[in-house]
Amino acid sequence: MSHTVSSTKPMMETLIEHKLIAAATLIIRELDSDNKLSRKAKKKLVDLHTKLSSTSKIFEDEDEEEEVSGIEKQIDSIKNKIMIWTYEPDEVKEYLKEVEGLRRLVESLQSLNPCNESKEHRILTKGNDVLRTSIHRIQRLFERTLVHNRYNFVPTRVRSSQDDEVGKRQDVYIMHLIDPEAIPDLKSIASLMFGTNYGRECVDSFISVRKDALDDLLFILEIERSSVEDVLKMERVALSSKIKRWTKAMRIFVRIYLASEKFLCEQIFGQGESVSALYFSESSKASILQFLNFAEALAVGHHESERIFMVLDVHDTLSDLTPDIKSSYPHENGSYLRTKFRDVLSRVGDHARAEFFEFTNSVRSNVSNLAFPKGGIYPLARFVMNYVTALVAYSNSLNTIFADHGETNDQDAASGDDNVNEISSSSPMGLHFRSLMSILESNLEEKSRLYKEDALGPLFLMNNVHYMAKKVKGSKLRTILGADWIRKHNRKFQYYAMSYTRSTWSPILKLVTEKGLNHSDSSVPPSKSSLLKKRLGMFYTAFEEIYKSQTGWLIPDNQLREDLRISISVKVCQDYRHFVNRFRNHISKKLIKYSADDLDNYLLDLFEGSPKSL
């Protein structure tokens, strides 16, 4: 009997469902037709709608409860898988897939907006806890992947900055800092962490790991943290060595490592301004500041003219790398580093400028109470010319530094050069170099007045001005000071040579002229023979005195020395030979102490710096 009832029940349920379906079909067909419904029919349909709505909510609640229960089971399943994961590299993709699935489940629960006491809220809380734990493990995975897949940086293996194919400079290189095979996993992890609102944690991990990598690079490049006090205490040799390392390391860091670091950020976080650019600037900020702190410390030190070359090395490096810094940090989040870089460059330039003027003032104030022995090239002249010759290598930096301050130093420049047009058209560096040359010449002129011998002052100036002109002509200074400057100083040292010749040889040559003697064809009176004897004696005495003193004078330049000897020989030997030949019948051979050839040979001993005597 019970078996009959149980078998009849499903049949009754099926019959009822058929009737309901048939009735619903009829209602729908009638509603789709154009037949007008009576008020009573409309009321019944409204009651039916109300009833159906209530029944539908019951069905939906049942379906939703089943869905929530299914989500909880999935969460538990994912939790079990996540908890036993051991960071094996070949399981990373599967792990990320599971966590991504968990994230979607949590989002689906959140979309239900469950109330606090509901089952849905309890499951949502569980899902969030599991997701949080999973993300923390992913964060550690992110750090481990960054560390374990890092490539070691070896500066000696960086290829030359010359592209063999096109022959152009390629100053910026992109190198892989992380194994390329690890990039997809890192990118997926970053995407997942940002998608679950854990982007800040992801960034913090990236910055922390990459800062350590950058610190390791600085250690490899031998860049140590130095305070202002440390830099100020350094001896010149030690400071020079450190600056050489700094300039090389700075270029490697910016043009190779920094560019590669930016590329790594873009690979992982994308190329958007608000993401990768920000994280790149945060990760590299400390290292850049460490480089700049050293340059800044150098710029606050005391001014020493000899240190200008070290300071300009730093300025050159910073100036060359300015475009790289601008391109590396083009956005607003990099404005602090761009501004800091520009400010340090300006301060280093100011320091170099101050050291140049310190040098200029030292030349101006260089005094001496003693004449420089032998009339050779004064050490200050050598030092100044070597100094400015070396500075030509820093033309770009010096022109920029002087131009930035708009200084012309017109008074000093005009005092030593009357070519106003040439001065006004020269570069800022050329203008200051001209001024320095004028100051040096004025200083040398003062020192030439210390000589007791009238002829040694002009010889001293001839030596030094010739040295200056030759130094300029034989170096890149010729493009800075110009051909007119060289021509003017060539004329100037020739003028000093003529002054020396007039001062030394004009008085002695008057003794071998016919002036004061009787030029008639009649025989010479006995008094004239005595006069000739006296003149020759005076000539020989004067020549011997000149020989004795001026063999001890010095003309260091071989060509200049030879040219002056020839000039003297032409005048002295020619006049002496003519005088002796003119009066050979009236001068006893016993009175002829030296022949013209003897004098010529003796003149070859002049200006060697070793006194001799006849």
C-alpha positions in Angstrom: 0.0 0.0 0.0 2.8 2.4 0.9 4.6 1.6 -2.3 1.5 2.6 -4.3 1.2 6.0 -2.5 4.9 6.8 -2.9 4.8 6.0 -6.7 1.6 8.0 -7.1 3.0 11.2 -5.5 5.6 12.0 -8.3 2.9 11.4 -10.9 0.6 13.9 -9.2 3.4 16.5 -8.9 4.1 16.0 -12.6 0.4 16.5 -13.5 0.2 19.6 -11.4 3.3 21.1 -13.1 1.8 20.3 -16.5 -1.4 22.2 -15.5 0.6 25.1 -14.2 2.7 25.3 -17.4 -0.5 25.1 -19.6 -2.1 27.8 -17.5 1.0 30.0 -17.7 1.2 29.5 -21.4 -2.4 30.5 -21.9 -1.9 33.6 -19.8 1.1 34.6 -21.8 -0.6 34.1 -25.1 -3.6 36.1 -24.0 -1.4 38.9 -22.8 0.5 39.0 -26.1 -2.8 39.2 -28.0 -4.8 42.5 -28.6 -7.8 41.2 -26.6 -9.0 43.7 -23.9 -9.1 42.4 -20.3 -11.9 43.0 -17.9 -11.3 44.7 -14.6 -11.8 41.4 -12.8 -9.2 39.7 -15.1 -6.7 42.5 -14.5 -7.1 42.2 -10.7 -6.5 38.4 -10.9 -3.4 39.0 -12.9 -2.1 41.5 -10.3 -2.7 39.0 -7.6 -0.9 36.4 -9.6 2.1 38.7 -10.1 2.3 39.3 -6.4 2.2 35.6 -5.7 4.8 34.8 -8.3 7.2 37.5 -7.0 7.0 36.0 -3.5 7.6 32.5 -4.9 10.6 33.7 -7.0 12.4 35.2 -4.0 12.1 31.9 -2.2 13.7 30.2 -5.2 16.5 32.8 -5.5 17.3 32.5 -1.8 17.6 28.8 -2.1 19.9 29.2 -5.2 22.0 31.9 -3.4 22.5 29.7 -0.3 23.7 26.9 -2.5 26.1 29.3 -4.3 27.5 30.6 -1.0 28.0 27.1 0.3 29.9 26.3 -2.9 32.1 29.4 -2.5 33.0 28.4 1.0 34.0 25.0 -0.2 36.2 26.5 -2.9 37.8 28.8 -0.4 38.6 25.9 1.9 40.1 24.0 -1.0 42.3 26.9 -2.1 43.4 27.5 1.5 44.6 23.9 1.8 46.5 24.2 -1.5 48.1 27.5 -0.5 49.2 26.4 3.0 51.2 23.5 1.6 53.0 25.5 -1.1 56.8 25.6 -0.6 57.8 28.4 -3.1 58.9 25.9 -5.7 59.7 27.8 -8.9 57.8 25.4 -11.2 54.6 25.8 -9.0 54.5 29.6 -9.1 52.1 29.9 -12.0 49.7 27.4 -10.4 49.9 29.2 -7.1 49.2 32.5 -8.7 46.3 31.0 -10.5 44.8 29.7 -7.2 45.2 33.1 -5.5 43.6 34.8 -8.5 40.7 32.4 -8.2 40.4 33.2 -4.5 40.4 36.9 -5.3 37.4 36.5 -7.7 35.5 34.4 -5.1 36.0 37.2 -2.5 34.8 39.8 -5.0 31.7 37.7 -5.8 30.9 37.6 -2.0 31.4 41.3 -1.7 29.0 41.9 -4.5 26.2 40.4 -2.3 26.7 43.1 0.3 26.1 40.7 3.2 25.0 41.9 6.6 27.3 41.5 9.5 25.5 38.5 11.1 24.9 36.6 7.9 26.5 33.4 6.8 27.7 35.2 3.7 29.6 37.7 5.9 31.2 35.0 7.8 32.5 33.3 4.7 33.6 36.7 3.3 35.7 37.2 6.4 37.2 33.8 6.0 38.0 34.5 2.3 39.6 37.8 3.1 41.8 36.2 5.8 42.9 33.5 3.4 43.5 36.1 0.7 45.6 38.3 3.1 47.7 35.3 4.1 48.1 34.4 0.4 49.2 37.9 -0.6 51.8 38.0 2.2 53.2 34.8 0.9 53.1 36.2 -2.6 54.9 39.3 -1.3 57.7 37.1 0.0 57.7 35.3 -3.3 58.1 38.6 -5.1 61.1 39.5 -3.0 62.7 36.1 -3.4 62.2 36.2 -7.1 63.8 39.6 -7.3 66.8 38.5 -5.2 67.5 35.1 -6.6 67.2 36.1 -10.2 69.4 39.2 -10.0 72.4 39.4 -12.3 75.7 40.5 -11.0 77.0 43.7 -12.4 80.6 43.8 -13.6 81.7 47.3 -14.8 84.8 45.9 -16.6 82.5 44.0 -18.9 80.6 47.0 -20.1 81.2 47.4 -23.8 82.6 50.6 -25.3 80.4 53.6 -25.9 81.1 53.4 -29.7 78.6 51.6 -32.0 80.7 49.7 -34.5 77.9 49.5 -37.0 77.0 53.2 -37.4 79.9 54.9 -35.8 77.8 57.0 -33.5 78.1 57.4 -29.7 75.6 55.2 -27.8 76.0 56.5 -24.3 73.0 54.8 -22.8 72.8 51.0 -22.5 70.0 48.8 -21.3 71.2 45.6 -19.6 69.2 42.9 -17.9 69.3 43.3 -14.1 67.0 40.4 -13.6 66.8 37.1 -15.5 64.3 37.8 -18.3 62.6 34.5 -17.6 61.6 35.7 -14.2 59.9 38.9 -15.5 56.5 37.4 -16.4 56.2 36.0 -12.9 57.1 39.3 -11.3 54.7 41.1 -13.6 51.9 38.7 -12.7 52.6 39.0 -9.0 52.6 42.8 -9.2 49.3 42.8 -11.1 47.7 40.4 -8.6 48.9 42.5 -5.6 47.6 45.7 -7.1 44.3 44.0 -8.0 43.8 43.0 -4.4 44.7 46.5 -3.0 48.1 45.4 -1.9 50.0 47.5 -4.4 51.8 49.5 -1.7 53.2 46.3 -0.2 54.4 45.2 -3.6 56.1 48.6 -4.2 57.7 48.6 -0.7 59.2 45.1 -1.4 60.5 46.2 -4.8 62.1 49.4 -3.5 63.7 47.5 -0.6 65.2 44.8 -2.7 66.4 47.2 -5.5 67.9 49.6 -2.9 70.0 46.8 -1.7 71.0 46.0 -5.2 72.0 49.6 -5.9 74.0 49.7 -2.6 75.9 46.6 -3.8 76.6 48.4 -7.1 78.0 51.4 -5.3 80.2 49.1 -3.3 81.5 47.5 -6.5 82.1 50.9 -8.0 84.0 51.8 -4.8 81.7 54.7 -4.0 81.6 55.2 -0.2 79.5 57.6 1.8 81.5 60.7 2.6 80.5 63.6 4.8 81.5 67.2 4.2 84.1 66.8 6.9 85.5 63.7 5.3 85.9 65.5 2.0 87.5 68.6 3.5 90.0 66.5 5.4 91.2 64.6 2.3 94.7 65.2 1.0 94.9 66.4 -2.6 96.2 63.1 -3.9 93.5 61.1 -2.1 90.8 63.5 -3.2 92.0 63.4 -6.8 91.9 59.6 -6.8 88.4 59.6 -5.3 87.1 62.1 -7.9 88.5 59.9 -10.7 86.6 56.9 -9.3 83.5 59.1 -8.8 83.4 60.5 -12.3 83.8 57.0 -13.8 81.2 55.5 -11.5 78.7 58.3 -12.0 78.7 57.8 -15.7 78.4 54.0 -15.4 75.6 54.4 -12.8 73.5 56.9 -14.8 74.0 55.7 -18.4 74.0 52.0 -17.8 72.6 51.0 -14.4 70.0 53.7 -13.9 68.7 53.3 -17.5 68.5 49.6 -16.9 66.7 50.1 -13.6 64.1 52.2 -15.2 63.6 49.6 -17.9 63.1 47.0 -15.2 60.5 49.1 -13.5 58.6 49.5 -16.8 58.8 45.8 -17.4 57.2 44.9 -14.1 54.8 47.8 -13.5 54.2 49.2 -17.0 55.2 52.4 -18.6 52.5 54.6 -17.0 53.7 57.9 -15.4 51.9 57.3 -12.1 53.3 53.8 -11.5 56.7 52.8 -12.8 58.2 56.3 -12.9 57.2 56.9 -9.3 58.7 53.5 -8.1 61.8 54.0 -10.2 62.5 57.4 -8.6 61.9 56.0 -5.1 64.2 53.1 -5.6 67.0 55.1 -7.1 66.7 58.3 -5.1 69.1 57.3 -2.3 71.9 56.2 -4.6 71.6 59.4 -6.7 71.7 61.5 -3.6 74.8 59.6 -2.4 76.6 60.6 -5.6 75.4 64.2 -5.4 76.3 64.5 -1.7 80.0 64.0 -2.5 79.8 66.7 -5.3 78.1 69.0 -2.9 80.7 68.5 -0.2 83.4 69.3 -2.7 81.7 72.5 -3.6 81.6 73.8 0.0 85.4 73.3 0.6 87.9 76.2 0.7 89.1 77.7 -2.5 92.4 76.5 -3.9 93.3 77.4 -7.4 95.1 74.0 -8.0 91.9 72.2 -7.1 89.9 73.7 -10.0 90.7 70.8 -12.3 89.2 68.3 -9.9 86.1 70.5 -9.4 85.8 70.9 -13.2 86.0 67.1 -13.6 83.0 66.8 -11.4 81.2 69.7 -13.2 81.9 68.2 -16.6 80.5 64.9 -15.4 77.3 66.5 -14.0 76.9 68.7 -17.0 77.3 65.7 -19.4 74.7 63.7 -17.5 72.1 66.4 -17.1 70.2 65.3 -20.3 70.3 61.7 -19.0 68.8 62.7 -15.6 66.1 64.7 -17.4 65.1 61.8 -19.5 65.3 59.3 -16.6 63.0 61.5 -14.4 60.8 63.4 -16.8 57.7 63.4 -14.7 56.5 65.4 -11.7 57.6 62.6 -9.3 61.1 63.1 -10.4 61.2 66.9 -10.1 63.0 66.7 -6.7 66.0 64.8 -8.2 66.1 67.0 -11.3 66.1 70.1 -9.2 68.7 68.7 -6.8 70.9 67.7 -9.7 70.7 71.1 -11.2 71.4 72.9 -7.9 74.5 70.8 -7.2 75.7 71.4 -10.7 75.3 75.2 -10.2 77.1 75.1 -6.8 80.0 73.1 -8.3 80.2 75.6 -11.1 80.3 78.5 -8.6 83.1 76.8 -6.7 85.2 76.4 -9.9 84.6 80.0 -10.9 85.7 81.2 -7.4 88.8 79.1 -7.7 89.6 80.6 -11.1 89.3 84.1 -9.7 91.4 83.0 -6.7 94.1 82.1 -9.1 93.8 85.4 -11.0 94.1 87.3 -7.8 97.2 85.3 -6.8 98.8 86.2 -10.1 98.0 89.9 -9.6 99.4 89.9 -6.1 102.5 87.9 -6.8 105.4 90.2 -5.9 109.2 89.9 -5.6 112.0 92.2 -4.4 114.7 90.3 -6.2 115.3 90.2 -9.9 115.0 86.7 -11.5 118.5 85.4 -12.2 119.8 85.3 -15.8 116.6 86.8 -17.2 115.0 83.5 -18.2 111.4 82.4 -18.2 109.8 83.4 -14.8 108.3 80.4 -13.0 105.0 82.3 -12.6 104.8 82.6 -16.4 105.3 78.9 -16.8 102.7 78.1 -14.2 100.1 80.4 -15.5 100.5 79.2 -19.1 100.4 75.5 -18.1 97.4 76.3 -16.0 95.3 77.9 -18.7 96.5 75.4 -21.3 95.1 72.6 -19.1 91.9 74.5 -18.6 91.2 74.5 -22.3 90.1 70.9 -21.9 87.2 72.3 -19.8 86.1 74.9 -22.4 82.4 73.9 -22.4 82.1 74.0 -18.6 84.0 77.2 -18.2 82.1 79.0 -20.9 78.9 77.9 -19.2 80.0 78.9 -15.8 81.2 82.3 -16.8 78.2 82.9 -19.1 75.8 82.0 -16.3 77.1 84.9 -14.2 77.2 87.3 -17.0 80.7 88.5 -16.0 83.0 90.3 -18.4 85.7 91.6 -16.2 86.0 94.5 -18.6 88.5 96.6 -16.6 91.1 93.9 -16.5 90.6 92.8 -20.1 90.7 96.4 -21.5 93.8 97.2 -19.5 96.0 94.9 -21.5 94.4 94.8 -24.9 93.2 97.6 -27.0 91.4 95.4 -29.5 87.9 96.0 -28.1 86.1 94.4 -31.0 88.1 91.1 -30.6 87.4 91.1 -26.9 83.7 91.7 -27.3 83.4 88.8 -29.8 85.4 86.3 -27.8 83.9 83.5 -25.7 83.4 84.1 -21.9 86.3 81.8 -21.2 88.5 83.6 -23.8 87.6 86.9 -22.3 88.8 85.8 -18.8 91.9 84.2 -20.3 92.8 87.5 -22.0 92.3 89.3 -18.7 94.6 86.8 -17.0 97.2 87.2 -19.7 97.2 90.9 -19.3 97.6 90.6 -15.5 100.5 88.3 -16.0 102.2 90.7 -18.5 101.7 93.6 -16.1 103.3 91.5 -13.3 106.3 90.6 -15.5 106.8 94.2 -16.5 107.0 95.1 -12.8 109.6 92.4 -12.3 111.6 93.5 -15.3 112.2 96.8 -13.5 114.1 95.0 -10.7 117.2 94.4 -13.0 120.2 96.8 -12.5 121.4 96.1 -16.1 119.3 98.1 -18.5 119.5 95.4 -21.2 118.5 92.5 -19.0 114.9 93.9 -18.4 114.0 93.8 -22.1 115.7 90.4 -22.5 113.6 89.1 -19.6 110.4 90.4 -21.2 111.4 89.1 -24.6 111.9 85.6 -23.1 108.6 85.5 -21.3 106.4 87.1 -23.9 107.9 84.8 -26.6 107.2 81.9 -24.3 103.6 82.9 -23.9 103.1 83.4 -27.6 104.7 80.1 -28.4 102.7 78.3 -25.8 99.4 79.8 -27.2 100.4 79.0 -30.8 101.3 75.4 -30.0 98.2 74.5 -28.1 94.4 74.8 -28.3 94.8 78.2 -26.6 95.2 79.6 -30.1 91.5 79.0 -30.8 90.6 80.7 -27.5 92.8 83.8 -27.6 92.8 84.1 -31.4 95.3 84.8 -34.2 95.3 88.5 -33.5 96.5 87.9 -29.9 99.3 85.7 -31.2 100.4 88.3 -33.9 100.3 91.1 -31.3 102.5 89.2 -28.9 104.9 88.2 -31.7 105.4 91.9 -32.4 105.7 92.6 -28.7 108.6 90.1 -28.1 110.3 91.4 -31.2 110.1 94.9 -29.8 111.7 93.7 -26.6 114.5 92.1 -28.6 115.1 95.3 -30.4 115.1 97.2 -27.1 117.7 94.8 -25.8 119.9 95.2 -28.9 119.7 99.0 -28.8 120.5 99.0 -25.1 123.5 96.6 -25.3 125.0 97.1 -28.8 124.3 100.6 -29.9 126.9 102.2 -27.6 129.6 99.7 -28.6 128.9 100.0 -32.3 129.4 103.8 -32.1 133.1 103.0 -31.4 133.6 101.4 -34.8 132.0 104.1 -37.0 133.8 106.8 -38.9 132.0 109.5 -37.1 134.5 111.9 -35.5 137.4 110.9 -37.8 138.8 112.9 -40.7 137.5 111.4 -44.0 139.8 113.4 -46.3 142.2 111.7 -48.8 145.2 113.3 -47.1 147.2 111.2 -44.8 145.9 110.8 -41.3 147.5 113.0 -38.8 149.3 111.3 -35.9 146.5 112.3 -33.6 144.0 110.3 -35.6 146.1 107.1 -35.3 146.0 107.6 -31.5 142.2 108.1 -31.7 141.8 104.8 -33.7 144.0 103.0 -31.2 141.8 104.4 -28.4 138.6 103.4 -30.1 139.7 99.9 -30.8 140.8 99.5 -27.2 137.5 100.8 -25.9 135.6 98.5 -28.3 137.5 95.4 -27.2 137.0 96.3 -23.5 133.3 96.8 -24.0 132.9 93.6 -26.0 134.8 91.6 -23.3 132.5 93.0 -20.6 129.4 92.1 -22.6 130.8 88.7 -23.2 131.6 88.2 -19.6 128.1 89.2 -18.4 125.8 88.0 -21.2 127.2 84.5 -21.5 125.7 84.2 -18.0 122.3 85.5 -19.3 119.8 82.9 -20.5 117.5 82.5 -23.5 116.0 79.0 -23.0 114.4 78.8 -26.4 116.9 77.5 -28.9 115.4 79.1 -32.0 115.0 82.5 -30.3 118.5 82.3 -29.0 119.9 81.5 -32.4 117.9 84.2 -34.1 119.1 86.9 -31.7 122.7 85.8 -32.1 122.5 86.0 -35.8 120.9 89.5 -35.6 123.7 90.7 -33.3 126.4 89.1 -35.4 125.2 90.7 -38.5 125.4 94.2 -36.9 128.5 93.8 -34.8 130.8 91.8 -37.2 129.7 93.7 -40.3 130.4 97.1 -38.7 133.6 95.9 -37.1 135.0 94.4 -40.3 134.1 97.5 -42.3 135.8 99.7 -39.7 139.1 97.6 -39.7 139.2 97.4 -43.4 138.5 101.1 -43.8 141.5 102.0 -41.7 143.7 99.0 -42.1 146.6 101.2 -43.4 146.5 103.3 -40.3 146.1 100.6 -37.7 149.0 98.5 -36.6 148.4 94.7 -36.7 149.4 94.6 -33.1 146.3 96.6 -32.2 143.9 94.1 -33.9 143.1 91.9 -31.0 140.2 90.0 -32.6 139.2 89.3 -36.2 135.5 89.6 -37.3 135.4 85.7 -37.3 136.7 85.7 -33.7 133.8 88.0 -32.7 131.3 85.8 -34.6 132.5 82.7 -32.7 132.5 84.5 -29.4 128.9 85.6 -29.9 127.9 82.0 -30.1 128.6 81.7 -26.4 126.0 84.4 -25.4 122.8 83.5 -23.5 123.8 80.0 -22.5 123.4 80.8 -18.8 127.1 80.0 -18.0 129.3 83.0 -17.4 132.6 83.0 -19.4 135.5 85.4 -19.7 137.9 86.4 -22.5 
